[in-house]
Structure formats: C-alpha cells, structure tokens
Amino acid sequence: MTERPIPIVKVRMPPRESLLPALERILYGGMIGEGEEVYALEREFAARFGLPNALAVSSGTGALHLAFLACGVRPGDAVVTTAMTAEPTNTTILQVGAYPVFADVEPDTGNLDPDAVARAITPATKAICVVHYAGYPADVHALREIADQHGIALIEDCAHALGASDAETAIGTVGDAAIFSFQAIKHMTTADGGLLTLKNPQMLNTARQLRWFGLSKGVPRTEVDIKTAGFKYNMNNVTAAIGRQQLLTIDDAVMRHIENGKYFDEVFNNMAGIRPARVRKNSNPSYWLYTLLCDDSHRIEQALVSAGVAASKVHRPNHLHSVFAPYATAMPGLSAFYNRLLHLPCGWWVTDQDRERIVAIVADAAK
Ligand SMILES: Cc1ncc(COP(=O)(O)O)c(C=O)c1O
C-alpha cells in the first residue's frame, strides 16, 4: 500500500458554509475595493496578535517595501539583514535603492546572530531587518538594543512566524515596523496579501499614504495633494473577507503547528545524527516549517521524499543569487546551518499518524 503524500506547505481555507456567504456579501455588496472589510480585518488582526495597529496590504513584499520607506531607508543606505530567508526580505531592500549587508546567522537556529549584526553596522546603516526564520523567534531584544545604540530602525519580517512569541512579547511588537504575509501557503492566507504594523503614528500615516499612490483617503480627490509618489499596495474587501474568516480558525491551525513542532522537538532530541533547531529560551515558535539539523541532510531528505514526504531545504541562501552576489560575504554560521538543514512538514494538516511516519523514516535514515 502506498501511503498518502505529506506536503510541506498547504493552503488552508475556512469551511465553505461560512466562507462563501461572507464572500457573496462582499462580491455583490457594491464595494469590493479597499473599504470597511479591510479596516475590520486590520482591527481584528491587531487585537488578536497584540499589535499596536495594522495596515493591510496586497502582499508581505509590499508591506516590507513600505516598512523600509516609512523607517526612512533611502537610496545608498545600508540595511543589515539575513541571507537565510525568502528573497523578498532582501529584494525590497534593493527596491528602495538601499543595499543589504548580510550578517551571519546562528548555526543552530538559522536566525541572525546579534554579535554578527553588531559587527556589520557602519555609519551607512539605516536599519536592521530580522526574520523569524521558519517561525522560530530570533533574538529581537538583543537586536533592539543594538538598533537603539546606533539610533537606527529595527524591522521584523514575521512572514513565517504568525502566532509565535518571545519572552511574553507577541512577535512583531519589538521592531519599529513588522510585516506579516498572507500569501497562499502561510499560517493564514487571503490568497495573496500582507500586513504592516508600525509603532510610530507618523510613520503609520506615511505608510498609509504610500499604500494608496501617496494620496490621503477621505480627502476629496480634487483637493488632495500628492507630495511623495506612492504605490497601489492596498488590500481589497474581497481578500479581506477571506482573511476575516481565516481569523476565526487561526488559533486551532497555529496550535496544531505548535503541537507537531513540540512533538518533533522531543522525539528528535534523543536521536543520533540529528538535532532539532534550537528554540531560544522563553520563546515560543509557531513552526511554520519544522527545522531539523542533520549530519547527513541529503540522505534523510532522499529517504523522506521517496516515501512521499515533501521534506526539503525550501529556501536558497540569498547571497547565492546573482542579484545579491555583490554583497556576498563569508558566513560560516550560515554554511553550517544550511549544510545540516532539512525542513519537515509540521503544519495543521500533519496528523498524529503522519508525524509518527515521518519520525520512523528519519530514525531509519539517520542510523
Ligand atoms: C520571510 C518572508 N518574507 C517576506 C515574504 C513576502 O511575502 P508575500 O509572498 O506575501 O509577498 C515571504 C513570502 O514568501 C517570506 O517567506
């Protein structure tokens, strides 16, 4: 008997019975653009995840672009960042005309190493961008201190980390700005979408205008004056309706990621040839992907893939792309992490039987 494939990511849609009436209400309600449904999602999301405010946008990438601009990153500035991430973290730095300075990551978490970040700062540095990679909280408090010492901004890329927390602080609340992604395969999706939160009300106002061409919404179009050219990064009521329905069941989904992640942490902790990624003390990952570190990651990947389990490294370290080659630098921590890295499926769709099957395959291949 062939066993069912286990994907590494999966689209989570709310039940038809609740989603379709909610969508129908918006689709035939006369207002499908940015409106009350978007603002309701912003309020509900901010309340649920302990954020000071929220600006819903068309993608996590758009949210990052706005975050860098609102935090004052301009052409020629440097942003200290990680190469161990999905590409938009760093393409958006280039998009504002700034350049990435890749700081090394911790070999046992894949997250930015605060000491390496401190060493990478120069007078040209305008911001630090930290990613909570795969849903494991990075040391944001140490990074906050470094940013404050230098009077620069801290931007949190929480695209993988919805529902995670660090030392009792909700993810996304330590940085000057934080972004979330509602792309198809994240903990929560609006098909495509994203969200930005900013501590400073003035920056929030800047970002809100840049989200909509540089215009102030609510001011008659004949009287409004664009001072800075903005973008069309708004979320619309249709995708916001999906988001509001997603929020109704997000707790169960995130909880299952966490249950599976903790199960793997416990089982893999005692197996020769492999180690779970380190979970920082007092932090609670939301395990978008499970991060396993293996003496022979290739062999374990092969064993899982040939049994129908979509394990992989998922991302390419960004400095290996041609576009980032000019900024490449030696990163021994990243090399050590990446050589040993294998991401395992760990989300809401992974059943008790699935995870036992994954463990049995890993145990066998790691022998
Ligand atoms: C770490 C990280 N940052 C930013 C993004 C961008 O999000 P989006 O796909 O919603 O534009 C992603 C998504 O791929 C991501 O994984």
The ligand as an SDF file (V2000), in Angstrom:
LIG
                    3D

 16 16  0  0  0  0  0  0  0  0999 V2000
   10.4230   35.5600    5.0040 C   0  0  0  0  0  0  0  0  0  0  0  0
    9.4810   36.1440    4.0130 C   0  0  0  0  0  0  0  0  0  0  0  0
    9.3930   37.4670    3.9220 N   0  0  0  0  0  0  0  0  0  0  0  0
    8.5470   38.0710    3.0650 C   0  0  0  0  0  0  0  0  0  0  0  0
    7.7380   37.3270    2.2320 C   0  0  0  0  0  0  0  0  0  0  0  0
    6.8560   38.0360    1.2640 C   0  0  0  0  0  0  0  0  0  0  0  0
    5.5210   37.7460    1.4400 O   0  0  0  0  0  0  0  0  0  0  0  0
    4.4840   37.7350    0.2130 P   0  0  0  0  0  0  0  0  0  0  0  0
    4.6750   36.4610   -0.5360 O   0  0  0  0  0  0  0  0  0  0  0  0
    3.1570   37.8310    0.8930 O   0  0  0  0  0  0  0  0  0  0  0  0
    4.7740   38.9100   -0.6310 O   0  0  0  0  0  0  0  0  0  0  0  0
    7.7800   35.9360    2.3030 C   0  0  0  0  0  0  0  0  0  0  0  0
    6.9110   35.1010    1.4480 C   0  0  0  0  0  0  0  0  0  0  0  0
    7.2890   34.3880    0.6100 O   0  0  0  0  0  0  0  0  0  0  0  0
    8.6800   35.3230    3.2080 C   0  0  0  0  0  0  0  0  0  0  0  0
    8.7610   33.9930    3.3090 O   0  0  0  0  0  0  0  0  0  0  0  0
  1  2  1  0
  2  3  1  0
  2 15  2  0
  3  4  2  0
  4  5  1  0
  5  6  1  0
  5 12  2  0
  6  7  1  0
  7  8  1  0
  8  9  2  0
  8 10  1  0
  8 11  1  0
 12 13  1  0
 12 15  1  0
 13 14  2  0
 15 16  1  0
M  END
$$$$
